[in-house]
Amino acid sequence: MEPTPEQSPHHAYPDHWEADVVLRDGGTARIRPITTDDAERLVSFYEQVSDESKYYRFFAPYPRLSDRDVHRFTHHDYVDRVGLAVTIGGEFIGTVRYDRINDQGRPASAPADEAEVAFLVQDAHQGRGVASALLEHIAAVARERGIRRFAAEVLPANNKMIKVFRDGGYTQRRSFEDGSVHLTLDLEPTEKSLAVQRGREQRAEARSVQRLLAPGSVAVIGTGRTPGGVGRTVLRNLLASGYTGRTYAVNRAFDEGLATLDGVPAHRSLGEIDEQVDLAVIAVPAHRVPEAVADCGEHGVQGLVVLSAGYAERGAEGRELQRELVRQARSYGMRIIGPNAFGIINTAESVRLNASLAPESPARGRIGLFTQSGAIGIALLSGLHRRGAGLSSFISAGNRADVSGNDFLQYSFEDADTDVALLYLESLGNPRKFNRLARRTAAVKPVVVVKGARHSGSTPPGHAVPVSRIPDATVSALMRQAGVIRVDTVTEMVDAGLLLAGQPLPAGPRVAILGNSESLGLLTYDACLAEGLRPRPPIDLTTAASPQDFRDALAEALADGTCDAVIVTAIPWVGENGEAETGDGQVLAAALHKAVAGGSAKPVAVVHVEIGGLAEALAAASSTAAPRPRTVTPAADPPRAATTLSTGPARGPAPSSPADTEAGPAPEAPITPPASPGPGSPADPETGPAPEAPTTPPMRPGPGSPAEPKTSPAPEAATGPGRIPAYPAAERAVRALAEAVKYAQWRRQAAVPGKIPEFLDDTIDEPGAAALIEAQLATAPDPRGRPLTHDEARELLGRYGIAVRPTLPAPDPEAAVAAATRLGYPVALKTTAPHLRHRADLGGVRLDIADEEALRRAYGELTDLLGKPAELLPVVQAMAPRGVDTVVRASIDAAAGAVLSFGLAGAPSELLGDTAHRLVPATDRDAAELIRSIRAAPVLFGWRGSAPVDTAALEELLLRLSRLVDDHPEVVSVALEPVVVAPHGLTVLGASVRLAPPPARSDLGPRRLPNY
């Protein structure tokens, strides 16, 4: 919205304060500044507020606003007087206002840093978290305008508003004065306020996805009158899946006399439907979508799945259509999956929703699947079906204009029906947030990711995302740091997902191998070594081994304390006539099921070669299988994984039906879900009643669902105890197991988080560094910042205890001799020209110069070989103790955040990409892992008889640099090269630092939905 002429010309309308937010119940709303054009909206809003709420706001009966009130509440200068409104459908549902005051409580201007704040929320929308969202946004606005404290007067009976202030997490003081509660809030964000904000964000976004996946009713808009077409296909799939809610067919071209279509009510518009529709699947041409969205918004639809194409994948014009689609849907409080989506699936018994173009619903399972590609979604659904696997939920997001992989992670974290989350991503809209959500989710259940479009410049059409300069290898390393299992192909994703969903996590890398083929066992052994596992010599049962022999050998391996996992290899039995015997797959599967029925905590995988029926039989649960809980506990005190988001029954025996019989008997005991912390953690102050209303009810389809399912329930699939994953190649089984081993190790380490050593605080001068940075940026004519000189970089790094060995310029031989005399022999003579810096291989460095004669000779050789001194910019530096040359870097990427990197110096490491990365701030564990995760790490630990270097000093250097860039985001890049690490201590020989105004943080500030 644009400011009107009546508003102060000195303070333009702050459009960056506008934001779409997700409320507690999963609906969306828009927060924006109030303008003079809002007078009628404000009056209408106030008329809908109850007398009690008005009394709480004004401390007296106040039935209507006067003209003066309306003028005061709609005219702001956006500095000392600010008003924000929450809107749905263009109408106000809540407002907040602050007025800057002085110490006497009178109106004031800067430098006064306190403001009086007041809220008003429509009664019909209380309990949705409106006031909590407004508090976050008005606090951010106030901080931007130099306000540090809020003061509020609240009547003692207004418990809801008192709770909003109390639960915000800000430091506050309370007193009782003149019959009211006086509250003062310090607006500086705290760990608690940030935890509260993120906890609310998680629950709201999870709820918004749950509303899409578990609707009480669905309308397919664009259902064709004749068989075929997208809309009619979705309607057919909905009915075939046995959806438990109400279904409607909608098409404005229907004949007026048409009452039903395919047995469901047929209507020309949503307005003809007598009850609320929760979910609309839109399958009309793009030019008709706005009309359909408006119809949905006006009739209370909660969410949309837009299958229609013709948006951002078509170019700039389509991208603008897509943005307008999102703006229109959010204005009505709706979230969107799509456009250009393939659809959604929820196999929970209480829902059984297939609102997609997939002709067959997958079996019910424990895997959640999110994909940004319809084609990849089809391939994954087909691959999982062939392997006998089932899903808990499926979302194909298409152009990902609204609901994204981050939203799916929020949902998966809370969904009790999902044990493993699989994501195919082609873009990361908010990498910082993704890493944060993935880390939290991975602490309770595995997250497996395939990242398409990995190379720069290959962002898929339709995905408008922030540009990241970091290479894909860095993205992969940061995902690993967050506990994400990143694989390269969708086949590897399915392989890993099957193992993780059906088997316990391994306690270590020791692997037992047994089978009836010596050759297949050796292939498996070699694959284990290649993946970093520790295999035991294969046990050859010989080709004469019977299923009973397999059972006995597997039971013995599971009971053996010297192995952590078992891989069974099997080839077909050959009869006397030389032909493979049939029917042995089921017999072998039954034997293996019996061996694992004792509830061993070790994972088992099977590698087989053309044994008919084996994979299918292994995919079926054994009726005697006991629960096999995961052996790794989550991180200490992570955010709670609530169970109220369950969209299906708790694990347990499925109802008896022909479909169940085909999949095999159900387990006799419930499956143990992944370990998760209990409710009521300190970071979750909203576990009690909501501030404005009773707690949201359990998330189930609305009332009125048919009592009897339309079809038999889907069978349980290969994602539970007693279900053993089978692989057609040893490499695939071993790779999946290796990923499980690394993930289990990450879980064990995450249970005891790393720390930032306290001793660093005693040797760090943060205020001094801040003053230096401010002074240097003040002298920078370029708003993009400036590089520091060698001496400036040394001074700044020195404030954080990082000593850089000094260099002295040597513009001529005499200056070089004088510098060496000052520093003391032996010295090094180096060029600092950009094209020669750190390139000893080009002859730009002369080391161990012992005296003046050698220095003059080296100077002459250098200039004769490479050019004039003015071009080479030579310097002299005292020699450092011998050691291993390394490189330490830190940089800030606008999309991913601050990244700390480490590698060995030299061309080989650069050519091989042998560099490790961690997100800042780094802990002591991150620093230790960083130097040990490069392939050349043995060089640091005494490789081939060399002396081990001082890795403790190297870890401390990494921690100090991490602290510097974390404390001062203006330090956008640092390169320490080389860092010579000796057996005792280290020496930083070169340093370059660049300062610039820090890039905007997308993961800080109040909650808001992204705009792609």
SULURSUL-V968207 format. One record per residue. N is the residue number from 1. NEAR is the number of other C-alpha atoms within 8 Angstrom. D_FIRST is the distance of its C-alpha to the first C-alpha in Angstrom with 1 decimal. Layout:
[[N	NEAR	D_FIRST] [N	NEAR	D_FIRST]]
//
This chain:
[[1	4	0.0] [2	4	3.8] [3	9	6.8] [4	8	9.4] [5	6	13.0] [6	5	14.3] [7	10	12.8] [8	9	15.2] [9	6	15.2] [10	4	16.9] [11	8	14.2] [12	7	11.0] [13	8	7.8] [14	8	9.3] [15	8	7.4] [16	5	11.0] [17	10	11.2] [18	10	9.3] [19	10	12.4] [20	12	14.4] [21	12	17.6] [22	14	21.0] [23	13	22.5] [24	12	26.2] [25	9	27.2] [26	13	25.6] [27	12	22.6] [28	15	19.0] [29	15	16.0] [30	13	12.5] [31	14	12.0] [32	11	8.8] [33	12	8.9] [34	12	9.5] [35	10	8.3] [36	12	10.7] [37	7	9.4] [38	9	10.7] [39	10	14.3] [40	7	15.7] [41	9	14.4] [42	10	15.9] [43	10	19.1] [44	8	19.5] [45	12	19.0] [46	10	21.6] [47	9	24.0] [48	8	24.2] [49	11	25.2] [50	9	29.0] [51	9	31.1] [52	6	32.2] [53	11	28.7] [54	15	28.0] [55	11	31.3] [56	11	30.6] [57	9	27.3] [58	8	28.9] [59	8	32.6] [60	7	33.6] [61	8	33.2] [62	9	29.9] [63	7	29.5] [64	6	26.5] [65	10	24.0] [66	6	24.9] [67	6	22.8] [68	7	23.2] [69	8	22.0] [70	12	18.8] [71	10	18.1] [72	8	19.0] [73	8	17.0] [74	13	13.7] [75	10	14.3] [76	15	14.2] [77	10	15.1] [78	10	13.9] [79	8	17.6] [80	13	20.1] [81	11	18.0] [82	13	15.3] [83	14	14.2] [84	13	12.9] [85	13	12.8] [86	14	14.1] [87	13	13.2] [88	13	15.4] [89	8	15.0] [90	7	11.9] [91	8	14.2] [92	12	14.9] [93	12	18.0] [94	13	18.1] [95	13	16.9] [96	14	18.1] [97	12	18.3] [98	13	20.3] [99	11	22.0] [100	15	24.1] [101	15	27.7] [102	11	31.1] [103	5	34.4] [104	5	35.1] [105	6	31.9] [106	7	30.5] [107	8	27.1] [108	9	27.2] [109	8	25.5] [110	7	26.4] [111	5	28.9] [112	10	28.9] [113	12	28.0] [114	12	27.8] [115	12	25.2] [116	11	25.7] [117	11	23.6] [118	9	23.4] [119	10	22.2] [120	11	22.1] [121	13	22.1] [122	13	22.9] [123	9	26.6] [124	4	26.2] [125	9	24.1] [126	11	26.2] [127	12	28.2] [128	10	25.4] [129	12	24.6] [130	13	21.4] [131	11	22.5] [132	9	23.9] [133	12	20.6] [134	13	18.8] [135	10	21.7] [136	12	21.4] [137	12	17.7] [138	12	18.2] [139	9	21.4] [140	10	19.9] [141	9	17.3] [142	10	20.4] [143	11	22.6] [144	7	20.2] [145	8	20.4] [146	9	24.2] [147	14	24.7] [148	11	27.6] [149	11	28.4] [150	14	27.0] [151	12	29.2] [152	10	29.1] [153	8	31.4] [154	12	32.1] [155	10	34.8] [156	8	37.6] [157	4	37.2] [158	9	33.6] [159	7	34.7] [160	8	31.6] [161	10	29.5] [162	9	32.3] [163	9	32.5] [164	11	28.9] [165	8	29.6] [166	9	33.0] [167	9	32.0] [168	11	29.2] [169	10	31.8] [170	13	31.1] [171	8	34.1] [172	9	34.3] [173	7	36.8] [174	8	37.6] [175	7	39.6] [176	8	40.6] [177	7	40.3] [178	4	40.8] [179	7	40.4] [180	10	37.2] [181	12	36.4] [182	12	34.9] [183	13	33.1] [184	11	32.3] [185	12	30.4] [186	10	30.7] [187	12	27.4] [188	7	29.2] [189	7	29.0] [190	9	32.5] [191	6	34.2] [192	9	34.1] [193	11	30.3] [194	10	29.7] [195	10	32.2] [196	14	30.7] [197	12	27.2] [198	8	28.7] [199	11	30.9] [200	9	28.1] [201	10	26.2] [202	9	29.5] [203	10	30.2] [204	13	26.8] [205	13	26.6] [206	15	30.3] [207	14	29.8] [208	13	26.9] [209	13	29.4] [210	12	32.2] [211	13	30.5] [212	12	30.3] [213	11	33.9] [214	13	35.5] [215	14	34.1] [216	15	36.1] [217	14	35.4] [218	14	34.3] [219	12	33.4] [220	16	34.0] [221	14	31.8] [222	12	33.5] [223	14	37.0] [224	11	39.4] [225	7	42.1] [226	5	44.8] [227	7	45.6] [228	7	43.8] [229	8	40.3] [230	10	37.6] [231	14	36.6] [232	14	40.3] [233	11	41.2] [234	13	38.7] [235	12	40.0] [236	9	43.6] [237	16	42.8] [238	13	41.3] [239	9	44.4] [240	8	46.8] [241	12	45.3] [242	13	46.2] [243	14	42.6] [244	14	43.2] [245	13	40.2] [246	11	39.5] [247	10	38.7] [248	12	37.4] [249	15	37.4] [250	15	34.6] [251	13	34.6] [252	7	33.6] [253	5	36.7] [254	11	39.1] [255	5	41.8] [256	5	41.4] [257	4	44.8] [258	9	44.0] [259	7	44.1] [260	8	44.4] [261	10	44.0] [262	5	46.1] [263	5	46.8] [264	9	43.2] [265	10	41.4] [266	13	39.7] [267	15	36.8] [268	11	34.7] [269	10	31.5] [270	11	30.4] [271	7	30.5] [272	7	34.2] [273	8	34.7] [274	5	35.8] [275	4	34.5] [276	9	31.5] [277	14	31.2] [278	14	30.3] [279	14	30.0] [280	14	29.4] [281	13	30.8] [282	15	29.2] [283	13	31.6] [284	10	30.5] [285	8	29.7] [286	10	26.2] [287	5	25.2] [288	8	25.9] [289	11	24.2] [290	10	20.8] [291	7	22.9] [292	10	24.8] [293	10	21.9] [294	10	20.5] [295	11	24.1] [296	11	24.4] [297	13	21.2] [298	8	22.3] [299	10	25.7] [300	9	25.1] [301	14	26.0] [302	13	25.6] [303	12	25.6] [304	14	26.0] [305	15	28.4] [306	13	27.4] [307	13	30.6] [308	13	29.3] [309	8	29.4] [310	9	27.8] [311	16	24.8] [312	16	24.5] [313	10	28.3] [314	11	28.2] [315	10	26.3] [316	7	23.0] [317	9	22.2] [318	12	23.1] [319	13	21.1] [320	10	17.8] [321	10	19.1] [322	12	19.8] [323	11	16.3] [324	8	15.0] [325	9	17.9] [326	11	17.0] [327	8	13.4] [328	11	14.9] [329	14	17.8] [330	13	16.1] [331	14	13.9] [332	13	17.4] [333	13	18.8] [334	14	21.0] [335	14	22.1] [336	14	23.5] [337	16	26.7] [338	16	26.6] [339	17	26.1] [340	13	29.5] [341	16	31.0] [342	15	34.6] [343	14	34.2] [344	14	35.1] [345	14	38.4] [346	14	39.5] [347	18	43.3] [348	12	43.5] [349	9	46.2] [350	10	44.0] [351	15	41.4] [352	14	43.0] [353	15	39.9] [354	16	40.0] [355	12	36.8] [356	11	37.4] [357	10	39.3] [358	9	42.1] [359	5	45.1] [360	6	46.7] [361	10	45.3] [362	10	46.4] [363	13	48.8] [364	13	47.7] [365	15	47.6] [366	14	46.1] [367	16	44.0] [368	14	40.2] [369	11	38.9] [370	14	35.5] [371	15	35.2] [372	14	32.6] [373	12	35.0] [374	12	36.4] [375	6	39.6] [376	10	40.2] [377	12	39.5] [378	9	42.2] [379	8	44.6] [380	10	44.0] [381	9	44.5] [382	8	47.6] [383	10	48.9] [384	11	48.5] [385	11	50.2] [386	7	53.1] [387	10	53.6] [388	12	53.7] [389	14	50.5] [390	16	48.0] [391	16	44.4] [392	14	42.5] [393	13	39.2] [394	11	37.7] [395	11	34.2] [396	16	33.6] [397	19	30.0] [398	14	30.0] [399	14	27.0] [400	13	25.9] [401	15	22.2] [402	12	21.9] [403	14	25.2] [404	9	27.1] [405	12	30.4] [406	10	29.1] [407	11	28.3] [408	12	31.8] [409	12	33.3] [410	14	31.7] [411	13	33.2] [412	12	36.6] [413	11	37.1] [414	13	37.2] [415	13	38.8] [416	13	42.4] [417	13	43.4] [418	13	42.4] [419	13	44.8] [420	14	43.6] [421	15	40.2] [422	13	40.3] [423	12	37.4] [424	14	37.2] [425	12	34.3] [426	11	33.3] [427	11	30.4] [428	9	29.2] [429	9	25.4] [430	12	26.0] [431	9	29.6] [432	11	29.7] [433	9	28.6] [434	11	31.0] [435	11	33.9] [436	9	33.2] [437	11	33.0] [438	13	36.0] [439	11	38.1] [440	11	37.6] [441	14	38.3] [442	13	41.3] [443	13	42.8] [444	14	43.5] [445	11	43.7] [446	14	43.9] [447	14	40.9] [448	15	42.0] [449	13	39.8] [450	13	40.3] [451	12	37.9] [452	8	37.7] [453	10	36.3] [454	8	37.8] [455	7	38.1] [456	7	35.5] [457	4	33.9] [458	7	34.6] [459	9	31.3] [460	8	31.5] [461	9	29.4] [462	12	26.2] [463	12	26.0] [464	6	23.3] [465	9	24.4] [466	8	24.6] [467	6	27.6] [468	8	30.6] [469	5	33.5] [470	7	36.0] [471	8	38.7] [472	8	39.2] [473	6	42.3] [474	10	40.2] [475	9	37.8] [476	9	40.9] [477	11	42.3] [478	12	39.2] [479	12	39.2] [480	10	42.8] [481	9	42.1] [482	11	39.8] [483	14	42.5] [484	15	41.2] [485	12	43.9] [486	11	42.9] [487	11	45.0] [488	8	45.1] [489	7	45.6] [490	10	44.7] [491	7	48.5] [492	12	48.7] [493	14	45.7] [494	11	47.6] [495	12	50.8] [496	14	49.3] [497	12	47.4] [498	12	50.7] [499	15	52.6] [500	12	50.0] [501	12	49.4] [502	14	53.1] [503	15	54.9] [504	12	54.9] [505	14	53.8] [506	14	56.7] [507	11	58.0] [508	9	58.8] [509	14	59.6] [510	12	63.2] [511	13	63.8] [512	14	66.8] [513	16	67.6] [514	15	70.1] [515	16	71.0] [516	13	73.7] [517	13	73.1] [518	10	74.0] [519	6	72.1] [520	11	68.8] [521	15	69.2] [522	9	69.6] [523	9	66.5] [524	12	64.6] [525	13	66.2] [526	8	65.2] [527	12	61.6] [528	14	61.4] [529	10	62.6] [530	7	60.1] [531	9	57.2] [532	8	58.5] [533	11	60.1] [534	9	63.6] [535	13	65.6] [536	10	69.1] [537	7	71.8] [538	13	71.3] [539	8	73.7] [540	10	75.4] [541	12	76.5] [542	9	78.1] [543	7	77.7] [544	7	80.1] [545	10	77.7] [546	6	77.2] [547	10	74.1] [548	8	75.9] [549	9	76.3] [550	14	72.6] [551	12	72.0] [552	9	74.5] [553	9	73.2] [554	14	69.6] [555	10	70.5] [556	8	72.5] [557	10	69.6] [558	13	67.1] [559	7	69.6] [560	7	70.2] [561	6	68.5] [562	5	68.5] [563	14	65.8] [564	14	62.2] [565	13	61.6] [566	16	63.7] [567	12	63.5] [568	12	65.9] [569	14	67.0] [570	13	68.8] [571	10	70.4] [572	10	72.0] [573	9	75.5] [574	9	78.1] [575	8	81.0] [576	5	84.6] [577	5	84.0] [578	6	81.3] [579	7	78.4] [580	8	75.4] [581	9	75.8] [582	6	73.2] [583	8	71.8] [584	13	72.0] [585	13	68.2] [586	11	68.0] [587	9	71.1] [588	11	69.7] [589	11	66.3] [590	11	68.1] [591	12	70.2] [592	12	67.2] [593	14	65.4] [594	12	68.4] [595	11	68.5] [596	13	65.0] [597	12	65.4] [598	8	66.4] [599	9	62.9] [600	9	63.1] [601	11	60.1] [602	13	60.5] [603	12	58.6] [604	11	60.7] [605	13	59.9] [606	13	62.1] [607	14	62.7] [608	12	64.7] [609	9	66.1] [610	7	66.3] [611	11	67.3] [612	9	66.4] [613	10	64.6] [614	13	64.3] [615	13	60.5] [616	9	60.0] [617	11	62.5] [618	15	61.1] [619	15	57.6] [620	14	59.0] [621	16	59.2] [622	16	62.7] [623	9	63.6] [624	8	65.4] [625	16	62.5] [626	12	61.6] [627	10	58.2] [628	12	57.6] [629	10	55.1] [630	12	53.3] [631	9	55.1] [632	10	52.2] [633	11	50.3] [634	14	46.6] [635	14	45.4] [636	8	46.2] [637	7	43.7] [638	9	40.8] [639	10	38.0] [640	11	39.6] [641	11	39.8] [642	10	39.4] [643	8	41.3] [644	9	39.2] [645	12	37.3] [646	13	40.5] [647	14	40.0] [648	10	43.7] [649	10	47.0] [650	8	48.3] [651	8	50.6] [652	11	54.0] [653	9	56.3] [654	8	54.6] [655	6	55.9] [656	6	58.9] [657	8	58.3] [658	7	59.6] [659	10	56.5] [660	16	57.3] [661	9	60.9] [662	7	59.9] [663	11	58.0] [664	10	60.7] [665	10	61.3] [666	12	58.6] [667	14	59.1] [668	10	61.0] [669	8	58.9] [670	10	55.2] [671	11	53.6] [672	9	52.6] [673	7	48.9] [674	9	47.8] [675	9	48.3] [676	9	45.2] [677	10	44.8] [678	8	45.0] [679	8	42.3] [680	8	41.4] [681	10	40.9] [682	5	39.8] [683	9	36.5] [684	11	35.7] [685	10	35.4] [686	7	33.9] [687	7	37.2] [688	6	37.8] [689	8	36.0] [690	11	32.3] [691	10	30.8] [692	10	29.5] [693	9	31.8] [694	7	34.9] [695	8	34.9] [696	6	33.5] [697	4	36.5] [698	6	38.1] [699	12	36.1] [700	10	38.1] [701	12	37.6] [702	8	37.1] [703	5	40.1] [704	7	41.8] [705	10	42.6] [706	8	46.0] [707	4	48.9] [708	5	50.6] [709	10	49.2] [710	8	49.3] [711	7	51.0] [712	9	52.9] [713	12	50.9] [714	11	50.3] [715	11	52.9] [716	13	52.4] [717	15	52.2] [718	17	53.4] [719	15	51.3] [720	13	53.5] [721	14	56.7] [722	13	59.8] [723	15	57.7] [724	14	58.8] [725	14	56.7] [726	12	58.8] [727	13	58.3] [728	9	60.2] [729	9	60.4] [730	12	61.3] [731	8	58.6] [732	11	55.8] [733	14	57.2] [734	12	57.8] [735	13	54.3] [736	12	52.8] [737	10	55.1] [738	13	54.4] [739	10	50.6] [740	13	51.5] [741	13	53.8] [742	8	51.1] [743	12	48.6] [744	13	51.1] [745	10	51.9] [746	9	48.2] [747	15	48.1] [748	12	51.2] [749	9	49.8] [750	11	46.4] [751	10	48.3] [752	8	49.2] [753	8	46.2] [754	8	46.9] [755	7	46.7] [756	8	45.9] [757	6	49.2] [758	6	49.2] [759	6	51.6] [760	8	48.8] [761	6	47.4] [762	6	50.6] [763	9	50.4] [764	9	46.7] [765	8	45.3] [766	9	41.6] [767	6	40.8] [768	8	43.0] [769	11	41.2] [770	9	37.8] [771	8	39.2] [772	9	40.6] [773	11	37.3] [774	8	35.3] [775	8	38.0] [776	8	38.1] [777	12	34.4] [778	6	34.3] [779	6	36.9] [780	9	35.1] [781	5	33.8] [782	6	32.1] [783	7	28.8] [784	6	30.0] [785	12	32.8] [786	10	36.5] [787	8	39.7] [788	11	42.2] [789	7	45.7] [790	8	48.5] [791	7	49.3] [792	8	45.7] [793	12	45.3] [794	12	48.7] [795	8	47.6] [796	11	44.3] [797	11	46.0] [798	10	48.8] [799	13	46.5] [800	14	46.3] [801	9	50.0] [802	11	49.8] [803	9	52.7] [804	12	52.6] [805	10	56.0] [806	8	56.1] [807	8	56.8] [808	8	58.4] [809	11	57.9] [810	13	61.0] [811	11	60.7] [812	7	64.4] [813	9	67.4] [814	7	68.3] [815	10	64.9] [816	14	65.1] [817	11	68.5] [818	8	67.3] [819	12	64.3] [820	14	66.6] [821	8	69.0] [822	6	66.3] [823	9	64.9] [824	8	68.2] [825	11	69.7] [826	11	69.0] [827	15	65.7] [828	13	63.4] [829	15	62.5] [830	11	59.2] [831	12	57.0] [832	10	53.4] [833	10	52.2] [834	5	49.2] [835	4	51.1] [836	11	54.0] [837	9	52.4] [838	7	53.6] [839	9	55.7] [840	7	59.2] [841	5	60.2] [842	6	59.9] [843	8	62.3] [844	14	59.8] [845	10	61.1] [846	10	64.6] [847	8	65.5] [848	8	68.4] [849	12	69.6] [850	9	72.5] [851	8	73.7] [852	7	73.2] [853	6	75.3] [854	9	73.2] [855	13	70.0] [856	10	71.1] [857	8	72.2] [858	10	68.9] [859	10	67.0] [860	8	69.0] [861	8	68.6] [862	11	64.8] [863	11	64.5] [864	8	67.0] [865	6	65.2] [866	8	61.6] [867	9	61.3] [868	8	61.3] [869	10	60.2] [870	6	57.3] [871	7	56.0] [872	13	56.8] [873	12	55.8] [874	13	58.5] [875	14	58.5] [876	15	61.1] [877	14	60.5] [878	14	63.0] [879	10	63.8] [880	6	62.4] [881	7	64.5] [882	7	64.9] [883	9	62.5] [884	12	59.9] [885	10	57.2] [886	13	53.7] [887	13	50.1] [888	14	47.3] [889	11	43.7] [890	15	40.3] [891	12	36.9] [892	11	33.3] [893	11	31.5] [894	11	27.7] [895	11	27.8] [896	11	31.0] [897	10	31.4] [898	13	34.5] [899	13	37.6] [900	15	41.3] [901	12	43.8] [902	13	47.6] [903	13	50.4] [904	12	53.7] [905	11	53.9] [906	6	55.2] [907	6	54.7] [908	6	55.9] [909	12	53.2] [910	10	50.5] [911	7	51.9] [912	6	52.2] [913	6	48.8] [914	12	50.5] [915	11	47.8] [916	13	46.5] [917	12	43.0] [918	13	41.5] [919	11	38.1] [920	12	37.8] [921	8	38.8] [922	14	42.2] [923	10	44.8] [924	12	48.6] [925	9	48.9] [926	10	46.2] [927	13	48.2] [928	9	51.4] [929	8	50.1] [930	13	48.5] [931	13	51.8] [932	7	53.7] [933	8	51.4] [934	11	52.1] [935	6	55.0] [936	8	56.9] [937	10	56.8] [938	8	60.7] [939	10	61.2] [940	11	59.9] [941	9	62.3] [942	11	65.7] [943	10	65.7] [944	4	69.2] [945	5	70.7] [946	7	68.5] [947	8	67.6] [948	10	64.4] [949	13	61.8] [950	12	60.1] [951	9	57.2] [952	6	56.5] [953	9	55.8] [954	10	53.5] [955	12	51.6] [956	9	51.2] [957	9	49.8] [958	11	47.2] [959	13	46.2] [960	12	45.9] [961	11	43.8] [962	13	41.5] [963	11	41.1] [964	10	40.3] [965	15	37.4] [966	10	36.1] [967	7	36.4] [968	8	34.9] [969	10	32.2] [970	10	32.4] [971	14	35.7] [972	14	34.4] [973	11	37.8] [974	12	41.4] [975	11	44.6] [976	13	48.0] [977	13	50.5] [978	13	53.3] [979	15	53.9] [980	15	57.6] [981	17	58.4] [982	12	62.1] [983	9	64.3] [984	7	63.5] [985	8	60.1] [986	11	57.9] [987	12	57.0] [988	14	53.7] [989	12	54.8] [990	10	51.5] [991	13	47.9] [992	12	44.7] [993	12	41.4] [994	12	38.0] [995	14	35.4] [996	12	31.7] [997	10	28.4] [998	8	28.0] [999	5	25.7] [1000	5	22.8] [1001	6	24.2] [1002	8	22.8] [1003	7	25.1] [1004	5	24.4] [1005	8	21.8] [1006	9	20.4] [1007	10	20.7] [1008	8	18.0] [1009	8	18.5] [1010	7	18.5] [1011	6	16.5] [1012	9	19.3]]
//
